[in-house]
């Protein structure tokens, strides 16, 4: 892709548009993203309420947000692989399984952080 020639704040604003579009696409096309967003809507207020310090709140919120970050990356991997068609290939399956495993690890991390802080 050719460089757009944008610099400074204009480049940042343009990049923000791509990011916003990515969030919209994930919301529209990925049910797992919508479910995790609903979970986040519950966890964020709980994190603010249950955290006893700024560090605890940051860890609780950050671990919950990390789930969304990893889900976005998982969805990107799946979309890139699916672009090439429905043909099964061992490397495609491996990439999708690894991306899915990353989502699972992000959930385990969040559960560990929440458990250590709240218990």
N, C-alpha and C positions, 0 to 999 in steps of 0.2 A: 504494500500500500504506500502510495506517495505521501510525503510529509505535507500536511495541510498548510504550512506556512504560518500557522497561528503561534503566538508567543505569549508568555505571561498569563494574565488573568483570562484573556480570551481562550487560550488553550485549556486552562483549567475548567472554565465554564463549558466548553465544548465536550471535554472528557466527562464532566458531570452528566451531560445529556445522554451519553452512551451508557453510563452507569445506571441512570434512572430508567432507561429503556430496558436494561438487563433485569432490573428489579421487577418492572412491569411484566416482562416476558416470563420470568420465573413464577410470579403470582398467577398469571393467566394459564400457564401450561403445566405447572408442576404441583400436583396435589400434596406431595410431601413438604414442599416449601410452605404452602398455605397452612398445613397442619402444624409445622414447626413455628410459624409466625403466630398462630393462635396460642401455642404453648408459651411463646415468648411474651405475649400480651398478659399472660397470667404470672409468669416468673419475674418479669421486670418490677412490677409493683411489690411483689413479695420480697425480692432482693433488696429493694430500698427500705422496706419495712423491717425485715429480719436482720439485715446487716447491722452490726453494732458499731462499726467504724467505716471510714471511707475506704480503707483497704478491703474490708470484708465485702462491702457493697460492690466495689470494683471487681472483685473476684467472682462474686455471684452473677453480676450482670455480664461480665466478660465471658465467663464460661457458657452462659446461655446464648450470647450473641455468636460465639464461635460455632455453635451448631448451625446457624444460618449461613455463616461464611463457608463452612465445609459443604453444606447442602448445595450452595450455589456452584461451587467447584465441581461437585459430583454431577450436577445437572449439565454443566458445561461439557464435561467429559462424555456423558451419555449423548448429548446432542451432536458433538463432533463425530463420535463413532457412528451414530445412527444416520448421519448425513450420507454415509457410503452405502446404505441399504440394509436389508434385513438378513443378508447372508451371515450365517454363524461363522465366526473365526475365533480360534483359541486366544489370540492376543487381544481381540476386542472384548471377549468375555473376561479375560484377566483384568484388563483396564477398568471395565465396569465394576467388577467385583472388588477391586482394590479401592476404587472411589467410594463404593458403598461401605466398605470396611472403615474408611476414613470417617464417614458419618457416624458409624457405630462407635468408633473411638472417641469422637467428640461428645457423644452422649455419655459415654462412660466417664470421661473427664469431668463433664458437668456434674454428673451424679457424685463423683468423688469429691469435688470441690464443695458442693452443697452439703454433702454428708459430713465432711470434716469441719466445716464452719458451723453447721447447725446442731450437730450431735455432741 
